[in-house]
Amino acid sequence: MSATKAARMGEEVWKTRIDKVNAELVTLTYGSIVAQLCKDYEGDYLEVNKQLDKMGYNIGLRLIEDYLAKTAPQRCVNFRETAEMIARVGFKIFLNITPTVANWTSDNKQFSLVFEENPLGDFVELPDDGRAQNELWYSNLLCGVLRGALEMVQMQVDAHFVSDTLRGNETTEMRVSLVRYIDDELPQSED
Amino acid sequence: MSFYFVIIGTKDNPLYEAEFGTWKQGGDGVARFRDEQRHLNQFIAHSSLDLLEELQWAGTGGSMYLKCIERFAGTAGGGSGGVVGVAGGVNGAGAGGVWVSVFLTAGNIKFVLLHDTRADEPIRQFFYDVYELYTKTLMNPFYSVDMEVRSAVFDGRVRAGVKKYL
């Protein structure tokens, strides 16, 4: 499916089949989750990243089903197409944003999602304790979501942020790399 | 013209403090307080809280912007509009005296501005600007009520507001 077709599809599904919710509700809910995690782990931001990723993973496992049910897409023929669908349909219908797909490696196994806007990060300023700016990936939940969702459709990926405007970087960029296609594991035969 | 601005939390604790000068009439935005007046400013802002708390429940107009609630003057007397408590005999406040304008948010956060000439409308605009900035700060999940506002972004935007209105 071409990029423009995917974009049109995302737009269409967003308009007709998605229940909308107030953006501040989402932002504040997510914000209090992250802030609470930071408190619970007493500022161990690496652990907070891990927890966010885990939570996202569990969301992703479920969300993929919802995504497939709402969009009824065709099978993606390659990883490039998968990337376009994630950016233009997935992010569009769940967060109403369309990150840019960029920086492909030549083997077509790694790409970046560049977020021009990030509703999760609105109003946020990271704590100025000198560590959060270097350690905390505030929106790390999104990485987990991608990992969980793609795993359910036979793709093992690694997703992590490489820059975040909240840290003072120019852009918010997530790096996604395909580890392998998970083959269907057949039950061992009787003999 | 010089201004002293302080945000005061619900427990009468200061959250943010700034001094600045006017940008109108060719000002350069630098406060020109004499050294002995700087701590006096804090004293005046603090002492105006008593009057503010009285006004808070007096139900005057129901506006968050309480205008000039008080005037400290070197010379006794004066004041107009709203409630003006005059505490004479504070020396070193200058001939024009010091006006105290107050904005009270719904969450009982007080914005107090000390200024030496009266200008209700620009100050009102300034306060509403700061109110919006403060609301945004409060939306930050890592900020909680009554915490000191240390964000450089906030500071920068307040100063931009000064440049625009005062």
Chai-1 contact restraints between the chains, C-beta under 6 A:
chainA,res_idxA,chainB,res_idxB,connection_type,confidence,min_distance_angstrom,max_distance_angstrom,comment,restraint_id
A,G31,B,P141,contact,1.0,0.0,6.0,A-B,restraint_1
A,S32,B,P141,contact,1.0,0.0,6.0,A-B,restraint_2
A,A35,B,P141,contact,1.0,0.0,6.0,A-B,restraint_3
A,A35,B,F142,contact,1.0,0.0,6.0,A-B,restraint_4
A,F123,B,K136,contact,1.0,0.0,6.0,A-B,restraint_5
A,F123,B,M139,contact,1.0,0.0,6.0,A-B,restraint_6
A,F123,B,N140,contact,1.0,0.0,6.0,A-B,restraint_7
A,V124,B,N140,contact,1.0,0.0,6.0,A-B,restraint_8
A,E125,B,N140,contact,1.0,0.0,6.0,A-B,restraint_9
A,E125,B,S151,contact,1.0,0.0,6.0,A-B,restraint_10
A,P127,B,F142,contact,1.0,0.0,6.0,A-B,restraint_11
